[in-house]
Amino acid sequence: MEYAFHLYNKYASDGTAMAIDALLKADMRKKLTEKSGARFRNAFDGNLNKPPVIVCVGSDLAVGDSLGPITGSMLKYKTQGLGVFLYGTLASPVTAREVKYLRTFLKETHPASQIIAIDAAVGAEGDIGLIKLIDKPLYPGAGANKKLGAVGDISIMGIVAEKSVANYGLLNTTRLNLVYTMSEIISEGLSAVLWQRAQTKSAQN
């Protein structure tokens, strides 16, 4: 499954929330029924409303690469009190190069959690400003032709620049307003899902 919303779509936050909810539910069904989910099932505590682990990849050293940590910082504020495990903020960024170490950590520390990975990406000129949500892992550094491995069960990517040989557009010419607006949309949609899950769990108890 894949969803996409443009940052100037006034329903982008609501659409992002609905897409995240649908992707999480589909991923949970897959983990609970398919053979590949055996490790998850062995550690799963039965809580279908458990918040996912969130990994925001990127660096604040370049505007174009800062979507992850900006989103992480926004989520840290918007999800206070929910007990969400969040990695990657402006204060403590998780860069693409650290993903290979993070994968092992996530498997050992959160074996029964779904993982959402968020990062900036490059694409076609007409795709700049799109927020894409897919039911596949994130491959940080792929836009720069780097093979750093995958992270996450669900990916959220903000297309911030046109793909080029050197990707200078990603590093040097991306507008902060573009990145900030997409971060707001992603964090608003994701936090809405997390709060709804918390309310559902509370009602069930």
Secondary structure, DSSP 4 states (H G I P E B T S, - for coil): -EEEEETT-TTHHHHHHHHHHHHHHHHHHHHHHSGGGHHHHHH--S-TTPPPEEEEB--TTSGGG-HHHHHHHHHHHHTTTS---EE--SSS-B-GGGHHHHHHHHHHH-TT--EEEEEEEEE-GGGTTEEEEESS-B-TTGGGT-----B-SEEEEEEEEE--SS-HIIIII--HHHHHHHHHHHHHHHHHHHHHHHHHHHHH-
